[in-house]
Amino acid sequence: MGLLSKILTFHVLGSVALSSDLSVADVETLNGAEAAITTEDGKWFYAGAQITVTDIETTNGVIHVLDAVVLPPVFAPTDAAFAAVDQTELARLLEPANQAELAGILAPYLQ
């Protein structure tokens, strides 16, 4: 799995979870790493990023919008692997106009 795939699949769980299902817990992501779901002052967070929009239902799951791109715990801004990520390319893939390309990258992990 490439670095970009590891980052993208850290944003995806293997099960459908509506906002009514949220609880404080560590959840396993599609890349195998764990992400913490927490709450503070009535707001919910996923791996430190605030969940700003919830329950966008799609044909193959549900989307919750985060206010930031989150990184798997093995990465830190000083890691050589993280430094190699093309931030412009990552931002481009996350734009709504590039959903088909992003879906193609994630497809092997969602089957």
C-alpha positions, 0 to 999 in steps of 0.5 A: 500500500502506497503512502497516499493510500495509507493516508486516505484509508485512515479516513475510512472505517469498514462499517457504516456508523451514523452519528447516532452510533458515535461513542468514545472509542478507538476504531479500526480504519481500513488501513489497519491503524486505530483512530480515536473518536472523542467528544469535547464540549458537545463536539465530536472528533475523529483522530483529532479533527472535528466532525463538522457534518454528519450522516451523508448517506451514499449507496455504499456507506455514510460520510462524515465531514472532518475539518482537517486531513488526519494522518495515521499515528505512525506519521508525524510532520518530521517523518521522512515518509510524511515529508514525501507526501505531495500535499498538493496532490492530496488536496487535489484528490480530496476535492469533490470534482475528483471523487471518481479518481479517489473512489478508484484508489479506495475501491480495493479496500471497500470490496 
